[in-house]
Amino acid sequence: MNKHYSRILILSGAGISAESGLATFRSSNGLWNNHKVDDVATIEGFQRNPALVHDFYNELKTEIQKAKPNAAHLAITKLQQEYPAQIDVVTQNVDTLHEKAGNQNIWHIHGQVNQAVCLNCGHILETWGDVDTQTICPQCQVMGMMKPNIVFFGENLLYMDKVDDALRHCDLFISIGTSGVVYPAAGFVQTAKYYGAETIEFTLDQTANNYLFDRHVYGKAGETFPPFVEALLQDIKK
């Protein structure tokens, strides 16, 4: 490599969490944790049966709390601590494994499971406890208006102003465990490449946007990403 990067942007997807034992967002049969995506990940589903949706995410919280970050998450922390560049993490995952691993500068563009947003006043409640149709917003005191702070299908992604800025100014774009199917995140590599970034993907299989990456590293990220980080750190010592 022998190149010093000044700003690195890491995009993570379900693949990095799968290595920690968490189910990928949507399997080939269209189910997520044995639930129809339409029932638990759309506004219509939430309006139709908010109790079911709350139950689903309350259960997911329990599952996520038990999960531990893997070697790929920990390698990001090492890179952020030891490599002299601004390093941001954009994740499509709603779990908090990046936080557990000690990662910094994390943007959860699809929301996060341990938050609920009040549809009345916009207050964001952070809790690992259950949230349901009886939950009272601590800010406006209205009951039954809390929605899991998850970006449902058809809703706008979060933090996109920050992400757009990072895509324009990074000189290395790294994708870890993403399928290259879900837009607009699947198009991030194209933007980064357009503005001159080198692009690398770490993936188990060939992705839908494979042709947009300069390099492909195949295998489990927990096994392939830590050596890559070590190589980057060695480069700056040369």
C-alpha positions as MATLAB code, in Angstrom:
seq = 'MNKHYSRILILSGAGISAESGLATFRSSNGLWNNHKVDDVATIEGFQRNPALVHDFYNELKTEIQKAKPNAAHLAITKLQQEYPAQIDVVTQNVDTLHEKAGNQNIWHIHGQVNQAVCLNCGHILETWGDVDTQTICPQCQVMGMMKPNIVFFGENLLYMDKVDDALRHCDLFISIGTSGVVYPAAGFVQTAKYYGAETIEFTLDQTANNYLFDRHVYGKAGETFPPFVEALLQDIKK';
ca = [
       0.000    0.000    0.000;
       2.609    2.544    1.147;
       0.145    5.376    1.046;
      -0.852    7.679    3.862;
      -4.560    8.413    4.017;
      -5.924   11.557    5.631;
      -9.579   10.596    5.949;
     -10.987    7.082    6.020;
     -14.673    6.204    5.831;
     -15.800    2.731    6.869;
     -19.261    1.476    5.868;
     -20.454   -1.575    7.787;
     -23.390   -3.837    7.061;
     -25.077   -6.934    8.409;
     -22.108   -9.158    7.568;
     -19.935   -7.699   10.309;
     -22.659   -8.340   12.919;
     -23.365  -11.845   11.627;
     -19.908  -12.856   12.861;
     -21.062  -11.869   16.351;
     -24.080  -14.171   16.026;
     -26.709  -11.598   15.031;
     -29.099  -12.465   12.217;
     -28.548  -10.527    9.029;
     -31.250   -7.950    8.358;
     -33.170   -9.805    5.717;
     -32.662  -13.390    4.656;
     -33.394  -14.708    1.159;
     -36.902  -15.775    2.209;
     -37.806  -12.159    3.045;
     -37.949  -12.738    6.777;
     -36.111  -10.964    9.566;
     -35.800  -13.033   12.750;
     -38.780  -15.091   11.514;
     -41.023  -12.033   11.037;
     -42.288  -10.598    7.762;
     -40.337   -7.445    6.985;
     -43.613   -5.731    6.026;
     -44.914   -6.322    9.551;
     -41.937   -5.063   11.547;
     -39.949   -2.706    9.329;
     -42.485   -0.481    7.576;
     -44.543    2.514    8.705;
     -47.667    0.695    7.535;
     -46.802   -2.273    9.727;
     -46.248    0.005   12.714;
     -49.550    1.819   12.139;
     -51.340   -1.504   11.721;
     -49.973   -3.168   14.839;
     -47.663   -1.011   16.977;
     -47.721   -3.549   19.833;
     -46.273   -6.260   17.569;
     -43.528   -3.942   16.329;
     -42.587   -2.875   19.866;
     -42.483   -6.517   20.965;
     -40.204   -7.384   18.067;
     -37.662   -4.658   18.873;
     -37.845   -5.323   22.610;
     -36.873   -8.937   21.895;
     -34.156   -7.793   19.511;
     -32.706   -5.591   22.264;
     -32.250   -8.650   24.462;
     -30.512  -10.527   21.660;
     -28.251   -7.583   20.827;
     -27.283   -6.949   24.443;
     -25.889  -10.487   24.654;
     -23.818  -10.131   21.481;
     -20.137   -9.274   21.706;
     -18.067   -7.356   19.177;
     -15.760   -9.479   17.029;
     -12.222   -9.019   15.752;
     -13.353   -6.764   12.880;
     -15.036   -4.304   15.264;
     -11.980   -4.303   17.515;
      -9.672   -3.737   14.543;
     -11.608   -0.540   13.732;
     -10.916    0.687   17.266;
      -7.211   -0.049   16.857;
      -7.145    1.775   13.521;
      -8.888    4.811   15.025;
      -6.520    4.879   17.987;
      -3.254    4.346   16.128;
      -3.642    5.637   12.561;
      -3.158    9.423   12.172;
      -6.269   10.223   10.146;
      -9.909   11.098   10.657;
     -11.734    7.777   10.606;
     -15.534    7.683   10.539;
     -17.862    4.681   10.740;
     -21.175    4.670    8.879;
     -23.223    1.632    9.809;
     -26.411    0.164    8.415;
     -26.697   -1.952   11.556;
     -29.099   -1.110   14.372;
     -27.014   -2.948   16.968;
     -24.406   -1.255   19.177;
     -21.440   -3.568   18.549;
     -19.350   -0.690   17.196;
     -19.917    1.180   20.462;
     -19.176   -1.928   22.554;
     -15.881   -2.317   20.705;
     -14.910    1.272   21.497;
     -15.331    2.676   17.975;
     -15.726    6.458   17.713;
     -17.469    8.762   15.190;
     -20.282    6.289   14.459;
     -23.320    7.259   12.404;
     -26.243    4.853   12.561;
     -27.962    5.706    9.293;
     -30.711    3.106    9.907;
     -31.211    4.089   13.554;
     -30.398    2.008   16.598;
     -32.361   -0.541   18.567;
     -31.788    1.038   21.981;
     -33.581    4.254   21.015;
     -37.204    5.296   20.564;
     -38.411    8.558   19.041;
     -41.540   10.411   20.110;
     -43.806   11.050   17.106;
     -45.379   13.938   19.014;
     -42.337   16.029   19.974;
     -39.321   14.313   18.382;
     -37.604   13.479   21.675;
     -35.218   10.531   21.448;
     -35.357    8.166   24.394;
     -32.303    5.975   24.895;
     -33.097    2.802   26.802;
     -32.408   -0.932   26.868;
     -35.697   -1.421   28.695;
     -38.978   -2.284   26.985;
     -40.848    0.423   25.081;
     -44.516   -0.160   24.217;
     -47.829    1.533   23.453;
     -48.104    2.544   27.124;
     -44.729    4.302   27.280;
     -44.957    7.983   28.206;
     -42.563   10.370   26.494;
     -40.308   11.869   29.207;
     -40.295   15.224   27.417;
     -43.890   15.959   26.323;
     -45.576   13.461   28.702;
     -47.788   12.064   25.930;
     -48.444    8.317   26.076;
     -48.349    5.892   23.155;
     -46.415    8.025   20.699;
     -43.022    6.320   20.923;
     -41.735    4.602   17.769;
     -38.577    2.494   17.644;
     -35.866    4.809   16.303;
     -35.354    2.512   13.340;
     -35.446    3.777    9.763;
     -38.304    1.818    8.264;
     -38.538    1.141    4.532;
     -39.486    4.352    2.744;
     -38.152    6.630    5.483;
     -35.136    8.906    5.034;
     -31.772    7.757    6.325;
     -30.292    9.558    9.315;
     -27.144   11.763    9.392;
     -26.966   11.973    5.606;
     -25.500   15.501    5.662;
     -22.508   14.187    7.631;
     -22.249   11.081    5.458;
     -22.317   13.112    2.234;
     -19.524   15.341    3.550;
     -17.425   12.309    4.510;
     -17.993   10.645    1.119;
     -16.781   13.769   -0.652;
     -13.657   14.182    1.447;
     -12.438   10.668    2.262;
      -9.444    9.305    0.370;
     -10.092    5.696    1.426;
     -13.550    4.105    1.447;
     -13.859    0.694    3.093;
     -16.973   -1.471    2.956;
     -17.288   -4.333    5.444;
     -20.060   -6.924    5.289;
     -22.499   -5.117    3.015;
     -24.435   -6.746    0.188;
     -24.372   -3.807   -2.213;
     -28.118   -4.221   -2.724;
     -29.818   -1.766   -0.344;
     -29.844    1.803   -1.617;
     -28.850    4.510   -1.037;
     -26.016    2.942    1.017;
     -25.085    0.699   -1.934;
     -24.326    3.876   -3.884;
     -21.914    5.341   -1.309;
     -18.929    3.688   -2.973;
     -19.807    5.347   -6.274;
     -19.849    8.795   -4.649;
     -16.571    8.203   -2.809;
     -14.935    6.923   -5.997;
     -16.219    9.896   -7.991;
     -14.502   12.260   -5.545;
     -11.228   10.361   -5.816;
     -11.226    7.862   -2.954;
      -9.571    4.481   -3.159;
     -12.246    1.821   -2.553;
     -11.878   -1.568   -0.862;
     -14.516   -4.104    0.141;
     -14.336   -6.910    2.695;
     -17.011   -9.456    1.907;
     -17.824  -13.158    2.012;
     -19.176  -13.273   -1.542;
     -19.204  -11.139   -4.661;
     -21.521   -8.160   -4.117;
     -24.002   -6.456   -6.416;
     -21.777   -3.368   -6.777;
     -18.532   -5.368   -6.936;
     -17.288   -3.546  -10.064;
     -17.098   -0.204   -8.216;
     -14.368   -1.341   -5.824;
     -10.660   -1.115   -6.587;
      -9.911   -4.105   -4.359;
     -11.871   -7.046   -2.980;
     -10.905   -9.050    0.095;
     -12.963  -12.225    0.408;
     -13.573  -14.102    3.654;
     -14.820  -13.399    7.147;
     -14.095   -9.801    8.125;
     -12.992  -10.954   11.569;
     -10.168  -12.832    9.849;
      -9.354  -10.529    6.927;
      -9.775   -6.996    8.308;
      -7.357   -7.134   11.306;
      -4.353   -8.043    9.070;
      -5.327   -5.198    6.718;
      -5.304   -2.790    9.670;
      -1.884   -4.088   10.743;
      -0.593   -3.470    7.209;
      -1.936    0.101    7.247;
      -0.232    0.736   10.590;
       3.039   -0.695    9.294;
       2.865    1.587    6.255;
       2.898    4.737    8.365;
       6.066    3.570   10.125;
       8.000    3.201    6.878;
];
